[in-house]
Amino acid sequence: MDIDSPDVVAEVKSAFERYERAINANDVATLNELFWNSPRTVRYGTGEQLYGHAAIAGFRAARDPSDVTRELLRVAITAFGRDLATASCEYRRLGSGREGRQMQTSVRFAEGWRIVAAHVSFKDRI
């Protein structure tokens, strides 16, 4: 198995950067698009456990966007073969200054890279 094939890492990095732009713009439609549209998709958040694309989309539609903009502090992307990758980051929210972590597992589907599992937490909740 190829690990970190440069072209695959570049594709995943591009998808991650698109996700990051959508987070900072609170672009809910793009965020929903980037998650696998399946009841098997999972997102553990800072205070919620979401199972299925519908639950994740519902959370995004209802959440308060007042403190979602952030700056990245560190990003690590690892590709396993051509169709599976992880993207992990540390970030700081610009409004509150809270620091957090995010991990995403993405799979290449016919429509492109989609997040199949994600976990978000704040550092002060360790």
RABEL-V168366 format. One record per run of one state. SS is the DSSP state (H for helix, E for strand, L for the rest). FROM is the first residue (numbers start at 1). LEN is the number of residues. Records with the same first field share a line. If there is no record, write none. Layout:
BEGIN
SS->FROM-LEN  FROM-LEN
END
This chain:
BEGIN
L->1-2  4-2  26-2  36-6  45-4  52-1  63-2  68-2  81-3  94-5  110-2  126-1
E->3-1  35-1  42-3  49-3  70-11  84-10  99-11  112-11
H->6-20  28-7  53-10  65-3  123-3
END
